[in-house]
Amino acid sequence: QVQLVESGGGLVQAGGALRLSCTASGRTFSSYAMGWFRQAPGKEREFVATISWSGGTTYYADSVKGRFTISRDNAKNTVYLQMNSLKPEDTAVYYCAAPSLSSAHSSAYYGGSSKANDYDYWGQGTQVTVSS
């Protein structure tokens, strides 16, 4: 089992920045990849960014590439999402996610994935609102 708790959301003006944090517990954090997803009202959940178990590999959705940075501190069991140059279309509930141990044979477990189906554990979400 993995428990995930996000924080850092809020209201910010367009062009501003926020940093989201997600702290994990319940399993050795440094052994698996992590992902960030978001869901805007009336829309499906979409991939934002993913990071490998070591932090050495990252991958971003085209919509956030160059503006968002995912990172992790394995000593603190925490993954971050630094969001710069925010736009109104970034408004959404942001979720961090972790893969199930049952998928430990897969590359997605260690390397990360853009597919929501590769993750079994999700945080409660944190609201990000960007005003124009």
Solvent accessible surface area in square Angstrom, and as a share of the most:
residue,aa,sasa,rsa
1,Q,151,0.67
2,V,9,0.05
3,Q,91,0.40
4,L,13,0.07
5,V,92,0.53
6,E,7,0.03
7,S,59,0.38
8,G,37,0.36
9,G,30,0.29
10,G,29,0.28
11,L,131,0.65
12,V,26,0.15
13,Q,137,0.61
14,A,51,0.39
15,G,57,0.55
16,G,21,0.20
17,A,52,0.41
18,L,35,0.17
19,R,133,0.48
20,L,0,0.00
21,S,24,0.15
22,C,0,0.00
23,T,65,0.38
24,A,3,0.02
25,S,56,0.36
26,G,59,0.57
27,R,43,0.16
28,T,91,0.53
29,F,3,0.01
30,S,39,0.25
31,S,38,0.25
32,Y,0,0.00
33,A,0,0.00
34,M,0,0.00
35,G,0,0.00
36,W,0,0.00
37,F,2,0.01
38,R,14,0.05
39,Q,61,0.27
40,A,23,0.18
41,P,119,0.75
42,G,91,0.88
43,K,139,0.59
44,E,152,0.68
45,R,87,0.32
46,E,79,0.36
47,F,28,0.12
48,V,0,0.00
49,A,0,0.00
50,T,5,0.03
51,I,3,0.01
52,S,7,0.05
53,W,125,0.44
54,S,60,0.39
55,G,27,0.26
56,G,69,0.66
57,T,79,0.46
58,T,56,0.33
59,Y,123,0.47
60,Y,35,0.13
61,A,20,0.16
62,D,120,0.62
63,S,64,0.42
64,V,0,0.00
65,K,113,0.48
66,G,82,0.79
67,R,32,0.12
68,F,5,0.02
69,T,72,0.42
70,I,4,0.02
71,S,48,0.31
72,R,30,0.11
73,D,46,0.24
74,N,47,0.24
75,A,101,0.78
76,K,131,0.56
77,N,56,0.29
78,T,10,0.06
79,V,0,0.00
80,Y,30,0.11
81,L,0,0.00
82,Q,58,0.26
83,M,0,0.00
84,N,64,0.33
85,S,58,0.38
86,L,2,0.01
87,K,83,0.35
88,P,55,0.34
89,E,123,0.55
90,D,0,0.00
91,T,34,0.20
92,A,1,0.01
93,V,42,0.24
94,Y,0,0.00
95,Y,34,0.13
96,C,0,0.00
97,A,0,0.00
98,A,0,0.00
99,P,2,0.01
100,S,15,0.10
101,L,109,0.54
102,S,92,0.59
103,S,29,0.19
104,A,30,0.23
105,H,162,0.73
106,S,33,0.21
107,S,99,0.64
108,A,19,0.14
109,Y,5,0.02
110,Y,95,0.36
111,G,33,0.31
112,G,17,0.16
113,S,14,0.09
114,S,45,0.29
115,K,138,0.59
116,A,40,0.31
117,N,144,0.74
118,D,48,0.25
119,Y,9,0.03
120,D,85,0.44
121,Y,46,0.17
122,W,74,0.26
123,G,9,0.09
124,Q,112,0.50
125,G,13,0.12
126,T,18,0.10
127,Q,87,0.39
128,V,0,0.00
129,T,46,0.27
130,V,7,0.04
131,S,43,0.28
132,S,131,0.84
